[in-house]
Amino acid sequence: MPITTDPSSPASLHRAIYLTGPTASGKTGVGVALAQRLDAEVIAMDSMTLYRGMDIGTAKPTREEQGGVAHHLINVLDPWQAASVADYRGWAIKVVADIESRGKRALFVGGTALYLKALLRGLFESTGTNRELRDALEDEYRRLGGAALHARLESIDPVTARRLHPNDRLRIVRALEVSATMGQPLSSLQTEHEHPAPATVPVFAIERPRPEIHARINLRVEQMIQDGLVEEVRGLQSGPQPLGPVPAQGVGYREVIEHLEGRLPLDRAVECIKARTRQFAKRQSTWFRGLAEVRSWPVPDGEASERTADRLAQLLIAVEN
């Protein structure tokens, strides 16, 4: 069956500004200051801040931290719901159109690399939907468990399997369905859309020395615990429905859940969160270096967010003029 490029590689996404970087690099503060200088509105480019109630563990910007700048695509899902990259991209297209209709700029700020790539390069659309096969795979997942279907996916498409947790039922089932229907692994189909966005699209990744990122991560995690991360997770787990499989695997949330279930002492959970966050930041940096569109933006130790934003704004204004 044919594969078609997402019809929208809308030009609007290529008119937007993108600010990314590893976790704890200071994107939020710089993004707000940059938006103030460019009369822009911020669109969160983060898969976890989509969820309501997941505030502390996602470092979701508070109203005060938003500095009067409109923020979009935050708190749009309940924590037991699921959303695909395609869902996010569709929402983003609509938000950009709304922002531009009011004469403002769209500024994406966040560190979810898959979202960034989808916004810049588009997604493939599979016309192969096999409801009978999907139902059969769903039934197998229920009977055999996530580990069994994840192992099957690993034998068919190890690239996709590596980025999915065995509890991620929706994406595992979809990957198996697409591979069977299209006759190719999902990861192979996705690589057909590797063409970089135009060189004129402004994409900047904040870069700090690794020791500084690690120190910032340690401080952030300790502050999250002080701010009530354990209580936040306890409240989410006792809500109308427990956390869905994707948010439950979020950095910090998985470890606190294990603590609340009596499987991990709190001090050990904190150290695990720090270590896993450091690993996540390293993977993010690797992702950004692999995207041709991304321009590294070094930030000197101690530089205020406002000064970083000044430097970025000056460059953007000079290029556009």
ABEGO torsion letter per residue (X at the ends): XBBBBBABBBAAAAABBBBBEBBGAGAAAAAAAAAAAAGBBBBBBBAAAABBGBAAAAGBBBAAAAGGBBBBGBGABBAABBBBAAAAAAAAAAAAAAAAAAGBBBBBBEABAAAAAAAAAEBBBBABBBAAAAAAAAAAAAAAEAAAAAAAAAAABAAAAAABBAABAAAAAAAAAAAAAAGBBAAAAAAABABBBBAABBBBBBBBBAAAAAAAAAAAAAAAAAAGAAAAAAAAAABABBBBAAAAABBGAAAAAAAAAGABBAAAAAAAAAAAAAAAAAAAAAAAAABAABBBBBBBBGBBAAAAAAAAAAAAAAAAX
